[in-house]
Amino acid sequence: MKRILLSFCTITFIVSQLSAQFNLELGFSFNSPTSDFSDVYEIGAGAYLEPAYAINENVNVGIQFGGNGFAGSEIGSTSGKVDATVVVPVLVKGKYAFLDSKVSPYLGFGTGMYFAKVATFSESALGGSEQSEENISEFGIAPSLGVNIGRTNLGVTYHSAGDITFLQFILGVKIID
């Protein structure tokens, strides 16, 4: 009976320690295309889910799954309007929090794959431009900075994956902390 009780207490302790180190963040974003990506797409919005594991009080590592929609823009006088697109990043992320307090600034870095359907243009035989869509997957990076205020995350992330570049202004909430 002592062994069963000791085993139960040990397992309960280990599970409670692991759950204290696991967190889950859900966030929403406003997205602003940059560079050549802004020539084809306009502002957008998105959402993400980020499960993470706290290595210590200052360092978290996790995976971020997101979806970011962008409105299409008017391209020249003859090419017409580009359809909206969705960019889906799947990133491995790390964050370093400078303070272990209620208000804590952080730096982060993510890397992984970006999936999207983007507009492509080619010259037609008649001298005009033809528009088509292409499914792409690009390897990219995502440096970030922000501040955690309690369970709330206010941050900015710069996404860069080939021709896909945009600034993401995020508002996240830790669901599990």
BAPA-412856 format. One record per atom (N, C-alpha, C): x, y, z; residue in three letters. Coordinates in pm, whole numbers, padded with zeros to 5 digits, always signed. Layout:
<recs>
XYZALA;...
</recs>
This chain:
<recs>
+00082-00119+00000MET;+00000+00000+00000MET;+00087+00127+00000MET;+00200+00122+00074LYS;+00290+00237+00078LYS;+00347+00266-00060LYS;+00382+00160-00135ARG;+00438+00178-00269ARG;+00335+00241-00362ARG;+00212+00199-00354ILE;+00107+00256-00439ILE;+00087+00404-00405ILE;+00082+00435-00278LEU;+00065+00574-00236LEU;+00186+00659-00277LEU;+00307+00606-00258LEU;+00427+00678-00298LEU;+00431+00697-00450LEU;+00395+00595-00527SER;+00390+00605-00674SER;+00288+00710-00717SER;+00171+00709-00656PHE;+00067+00806-00689PHE;+00114+00949-00660PHE;+00176+00970-00546CYS;+00226+01104-00510CYS;+00336+01149-00606CYS;+00426+01058-00643THR;+00534+01092-00735THR;+00478+01130-00873THR;+00386+01051-00925ILE;+00325+01080-01055ILE;+00249+01213-01050ILE;+00174+01236-00944THR;+00101+01363-00930THR;+00197+01481-00927THR;+00307+01469-00857PHE;+00407+01576-00850PHE;+00467+01604-00989PHE;+00506+01499-01061ILE;+00567+01516-01193ILE;+00469+01580-01290ILE;+00344+01533-01292VAL;+00243+01590-01383VAL;+00217+01737-01349VAL;+00210+01771-01221SER;+00186+01911-01184SER;+00303+02000-01224SER;+00424+01948-01216GLN;+00541+02027-01257GLN;+00544+02046-01407GLN;+00511+01944-01484LEU;+00508+01956-01629LEU;+00400+02052-01676LEU;+00281+02045-01615SER;+00173+02135-01657SER;+00205+02279-01620SER;+00283+02300-01516ALA;+00323+02436-01479ALA;+00419+02495-01583ALA;+00489+02409-01657GLN;+00584+02457-01755GLN;+00524+02469-01894GLN;+00404+02419-01915PHE;+00339+02423-02046PHE;+00245+02543-02051PHE;+00245+02615-02164ASN;+00147+02723-02181ASN;+00094+02722-02323ASN;-00022+02781-02340LEU;-00089+02786-02469LEU;-00140+02927-02491LEU;-00100+02986-02604GLU;-00139+03124-02635GLU;-00223+03126-02762GLU;-00330+03204-02758LEU;-00415+03228-02874LEU;-00407+03376-02904LEU;-00386+03411-03030GLY;-00369+03552-03063GLY;-00433+03592-03194GLY;-00452+03721-03207PHE;-00507+03782-03328PHE;-00409+03889-03375PHE;-00411+03918-03505SER;-00312+04012-03556SER;-00368+04102-03664SER;-00303+04215-03678PHE;-00321+04307-03790PHE;-00192+04295-03871PHE;-00202+04274-04002ASN;-00085+04248-04085ASN;-00066+04357-04190ASN;+00058+04401-04205SER;+00093+04503-04303SER;+00202+04450-04395SER;+00169+04426-04524PRO;+00271+04376-04618PRO;+00384+04476-04635PRO;+00505+04425-04662THR;+00621+04510-04686THR;+00688+04468-04816THR;+00778+04548-04865SER;+00860+04520-04982SER;+00772+04491-05104SER;+00813+04397-05190ASP;+00738+04363-05311ASP;+00601+04303-05280ASP;+00588+04240-05164PHE;+00459+04181-05125PHE;+00352+04290-05113PHE;+00391+04412-05075SER;+00296+04522-05062SER;+00251+04576-05197SER;+00324+04545-05306ASP;+00282+04586-05440ASP;+00160+04507-05486ASP;+00144+04386-05433VAL;+00038+04297-05479VAL;-00074+04284-05376VAL;-00043+04293-05247TYR;-00143+04273-05143TYR;-00149+04392-05048TYR;-00268+04409-04991GLU;-00292+04518-04896GLU;-00298+04462-04754GLU;-00344+04545-04662ILE;-00350+04505-04521ILE;-00430+04377-04502ILE;-00409+04315-04388GLY;-00479+04192-04360GLY;-00493+04169-04211GLY;-00551+04055-04178ALA;-00571+04015-04039ALA;-00540+03867-04028ALA;-00517+03823-03905GLY;-00484+03683-03886GLY;-00508+03636-03745GLY;-00479+03509-03724ALA;-00490+03447-03592ALA;-00381+03340-03582ALA;-00345+03307-03459TYR;-00244+03203-03438TYR;-00270+03129-03308TYR;-00212+03011-03300LEU;-00215+02928-03181LEU;-00071+02886-03155LEU;-00025+02904-03030GLU;+00115+02875-02998GLU;+00128+02797-02868GLU;+00139+02664-02876PRO;+00174+02588-02756PRO;+00324+02601-02731PRO;+00362+02617-02604ALA;+00504+02636-02571ALA;+00537+02567-02440ALA;+00665+02544-02422TYR;+00718+02482-02302TYR;+00820+02577-02240TYR;+00806+02605-02111ALA;+00898+02694-02040ALA;+01018+02613-01992ALA;+01133+02641-02051ILE;+01257+02574-02009ILE;+01298+02626-01871ILE;+01285+02757-01852ASN;+01305+02819-01721ASN;+01216+02944-01715ASN;+01237+03031-01617GLU;+01151+03148-01600GLU;+01158+03245-01719GLU;+01269+03244-01791ASN;+01290+03342-01897ASN;+01280+03286-02039ASN;+01294+03156-02058VAL;+01303+03099-02192VAL;+01186+03004-02220VAL;+01114+03030-02331ASN;+01007+02943-02380ASN;+01042+02895-02519ASN;+01010+02771-02551VAL;+01021+02720-02687VAL;+00887+02657-02723VAL;+00848+02673-02850GLY;+00719+02620-02889GLY;+00702+02616-03039GLY;+00580+02588-03080ILE;+00543+02582-03221ILE;+00426+02677-03242ILE;+00434+02755-03349GLN;+00325+02848-03380GLN;+00258+02808-03512GLN;+00125+02795-03506PHE;+00044+02769-03625PHE;-00040+02893-03648PHE;-00036+02949-03769GLY;-00110+03072-03793GLY;-00179+03074-03928GLY;-00268+03167-03943GLY;-00334+03194-04070GLY;-00347+03344-04085GLY;-00295+03400-04194ASN;-00296+03544-04215ASN;-00355+03576-04352ASN;-00466+03647-04351GLY;-00531+03684-04477GLY;-00490+03823-04520GLY;-00476+03841-04652PHE;-00440+03972-04708PHE;-00536+04004-04821PHE;-00583+04128-04826ALA;-00669+04172-04935ALA;-00584+04195-05059ALA;-00643+04165-05175GLY;-00573+04191-05301GLY;-00578+04338-05335GLY;-00484+04384-05416SER;-00482+04526-05452SER;-00499+04540-05603SER;-00520+04664-05645GLU;-00533+04699-05786GLU;-00393+04704-05845GLU;-00371+04629-05955ILE;-00240+04623-06019ILE;-00249+04692-06154ILE;-00191+04810-06164GLY;-00187+04882-06291GLY;-00325+04908-06347GLY;-00332+04965-06465SER;-00460+04995-06526SER;-00510+04881-06614SER;-00422+04789-06654THR;-00464+04681-06743THR;-00468+04545-06675THR;-00399+04526-06566SER;-00389+04394-06503SER;-00510+04360-06418SER;-00581+04460-06366GLY;-00698+04435-06283GLY;-00663+04418-06137GLY;-00758+04359-06064LYS;-00743+04341-05920LYS;-00695+04200-05889LYS;-00604+04190-05793VAL;-00551+04060-05748VAL;-00645+04006-05642VAL;-00670+03873-05644ASP;-00752+03809-05543ASP;-00681+03812-05407ASP;-00760+03805-05302ALA;-00704+03798-05167ALA;-00627+03667-05152ALA;-00540+03662-05054THR;-00462+03541-05029THR;-00452+03513-04880THR;-00414+03391-04849VAL;-00390+03351-04710VAL;-00248+03294-04702VAL;-00173+03339-04602VAL;-00039+03289-04575VAL;-00045+03211-04444VAL;+00003+03087-04447VAL;-00003+03000-04329VAL;+00140+02966-04285VAL;+00188+03032-04179PRO;+00320+02996-04126PRO;+00310+02884-04022PRO;+00403+02791-04028VAL;+00418+02687-03926VAL;+00562+02700-03878VAL;+00579+02754-03757LEU;+00711+02795-03710LEU;+00750+02728-03578LEU;+00878+02701-03563VAL;+00936+02666-03434VAL;+00985+02799-03376VAL;+00942+02831-03253LYS;+00973+02962-03195LYS;+01040+02950-03060LYS;+01119+03050-03031GLY;+01180+03065-02900GLY;+01162+03208-02854GLY;+01140+03227-02724LYS;+01125+03362-02667LYS;+01212+03373-02542LYS;+01275+03490-02529TYR;+01351+03520-02409TYR;+01288+03640-02341TYR;+01234+03622-02222ALA;+01175+03730-02143ALA;+01284+03790-02054ALA;+01297+03921-02058PHE;+01404+03988-01983PHE;+01378+03993-01833PHE;+01251+03992-01793LEU;+01217+03999-01651LEU;+01123+03886-01616LEU;+01126+03844-01493ASP;+01031+03745-01443ASP;+00931+03821-01355ASP;+00845+03900-01419SER;+00748+03981-01346SER;+00620+03992-01427SER;+00520+04064-01374LYS;+00392+04083-01443LYS;+00408+04152-01577LYS;+00498+04250-01583VAL;+00527+04321-01709VAL;+00668+04283-01750VAL;+00678+04213-01864SER;+00807+04160-01905SER;+00829+04175-02055SER;+00924+04260-02097PRO;+00957+04268-02239PRO;+01030+04140-02283PRO;+01015+04107-02413TYR;+01079+03986-02463TYR;+01130+04006-02605TYR;+01223+03920-02644LEU;+01269+03905-02782LEU;+01241+03761-02822LEU;+01205+03743-02948GLY;+01177+03608-02994GLY;+01230+03585-03134GLY;+01236+03460-03172PHE;+01278+03425-03307PHE;+01208+03297-03346PHE;+01155+03296-03468GLY;+01090+03177-03521GLY;+01145+03143-03658GLY;+01140+03017-03693THR;+01181+02973-03825THR;+01096+02854-03865THR;+01066+02845-03994GLY;+00983+02734-04040GLY;+00933+02756-04180GLY;+00822+02691-04211MET;+00766+02694-04346MET;+00645+02787-04354MET;+00635+02855-04469TYR;+00522+02941-04501TYR;+00454+02883-04624TYR;+00323+02868-04615PHE;+00244+02815-04726PHE;+00147+02922-04772PHE;+00135+02942-04905ALA;+00047+03047-04956ALA;+00008+03019-05100ALA;-00098+03085-05144LYS;-00136+03089-05284LYS;-00121+03235-05324LYS;-00023+03265-05409VAL;+00007+03403-05445VAL;-00015+03427-05594VAL;-00039+03552-05627ALA;-00057+03591-05767ALA;+00078+03599-05837ALA;+00081+03553-05961THR;+00201+03565-06043THR;+00161+03633-06174THR;+00254+03705-06232PHE;+00227+03781-06354PHE;+00327+03740-06461PHE;+00278+03732-06584SER;+00366+03703-06697SER;+00323+03788-06815SER;+00418+03815-06903GLU;+00389+03894-07023GLU;+00314+03808-07124GLU;+00206+03861-07180SER;+00131+03786-07280SER;+00187+03817-07419SER;+00145+03737-07515ALA;+00192+03755-07654ALA;+00143+03887-07713ALA;+00035+03941-07660LEU;-00020+04067-07712LEU;+00042+04190-07645LEU;+00139+04169-07559GLY;+00208+04281-07496GLY;+00154+04319-07360GLY;+00045+04256-07317GLY;-00011+04286-07186GLY;+00048+04195-07080GLY;-00019+04191-06968SER;+00026+04109-06856SER;-00085+04013-06819SER;-00051+03886-06797GLU;-00148+03786-06756GLU;-00124+03748-06610GLU;-00235+03733-06538GLN;-00228+03700-06396GLN;-00270+03555-06375GLN;-00196+03484-06289SER;-00233+03349-06250SER;-00199+03333-06102SER;-00239+03221-06043GLU;-00209+03196-05902GLU;-00119+03073-05892GLU;-00035+03074-05791GLU;+00059+02965-05772GLU;+00065+02930-05624GLU;+00056+02800-05591ASN;+00075+02755-05454ASN;+00224+02748-05427ASN;+00266+02811-05318ILE;+00408+02808-05285ILE;+00429+02765-05141ILE;+00546+02715-05115SER;+00590+02689-04978SER;+00734+02738-04971SER;+00759+02824-04876GLU;+00891+02887-04861GLU;+00939+02870-04718GLU;+01069+02853-04702PHE;+01132+02853-04571PHE;+01151+03000-04531PHE;+01123+03034-04406GLY;+01138+03173-04365GLY;+01173+03189-04219GLY;+01188+03316-04182ILE;+01222+03352-04044ILE;+01122+03454-03991ILE;+01116+03465-03859ALA;+01022+03557-03796ALA;+01078+03610-03664ALA;+01164+03713-03668PRO;+01208+03776-03543PRO;+01093+03858-03483PRO;+01089+03865-03351SER;+00980+03937-03286SER;+01028+04007-03159SER;+00950+04104-03118LEU;+00971+04171-02990LEU;+00837+04215-02937LEU;+00829+04229-02807GLY;+00703+04268-02747GLY;+00712+04273-02597GLY;+00595+04275-02535VAL;+00587+04280-02390VAL;+00470+04193-02345VAL;+00496+04113-02242ASN;+00390+04036-02177ASN;+00342+04116-02058ASN;+00212+04139-02052ILE;+00151+04209-01939ILE;+00052+04111-01878ILE;+00094+04047-01771GLY;+00011+03940-01714GLY;-00002+03827-01815GLY;-00125+03795-01853ARG;-00151+03689-01951ARG;-00162+03743-02093ARG;-00146+03874-02111THR;-00161+03939-02242THR;-00025+03960-02308THR;-00018+03934-02438ASN;+00103+03954-02516ASN;+00077+04061-02621ASN;+00153+04169-02616LEU;+00149+04273-02719LEU;+00283+04269-02789LEU;+00282+04245-02921GLY;+00410+04230-02989GLY;+00405+04263-03137GLY;+00524+04264-03195VAL;+00542+04287-03338VAL;+00636+04179-03389VAL;+00598+04117-03502THR;+00680+04014-03565THR;+00702+04052-03711THR;+00824+04037-03759TYR;+00855+04059-03900TYR;+00870+03922-03966TYR;+00784+03892-04061HIS;+00788+03764-04132HIS;+00857+03783-04266HIS;+00952+03696-04296SER;+01024+03703-04423SER;+01046+03561-04476SER;+00980+03533-04591ALA;+00994+03402-04654ALA;+00989+03423-04805ALA;+01104+03433-04868GLY;+01108+03459-05012GLY;+01045+03595-05043GLY;+00944+03596-05131ASP;+00875+03720-05166ASP;+00768+03758-05064ASP;+00740+03672-04968ILE;+00638+03700-04867ILE;+00704+03771-04750ILE;+00675+03899-04734THR;+00728+03976-04621THR;+00617+04063-04565THR;+00601+04058-04433PHE;+00500+04144-04371PHE;+00528+04163-04223PHE;+00477+04275-04171LEU;+00481+04304-04029LEU;+00351+04257-03968LEU;+00360+04194-03854GLN;+00243+04143-03785GLN;+00237+04207-03646GLN;+00128+04279-03620PHE;+00106+04342-03490PHE;+00009+04252-03415PHE;+00054+04193-03303ILE;-00024+04089-03238ILE;-00078+04128-03102ILE;-00192+04069-03071LEU;-00254+04073-02940LEU;-00285+03930-02905LEU;-00210+03875-02810GLY;-00227+03735-02770GLY;-00268+03724-02626GLY;-00335+03613-02594VAL;-00376+03585-02457VAL;-00337+03442-02425VAL;-00271+03425-02312LYS;-00234+03290-02268LYS;-00359+03224-02209LYS;-00403+03117-02274ILE;-00519+03043-02228ILE;-00480+02952-02113ILE;-00364+02887-02130ILE;-00307+02802-02025ILE;-00174+02861-01987ILE;-00154+02887-01861ASP;-00029+02948-01816ASP;+00026+02876-01695ASP;
</recs>
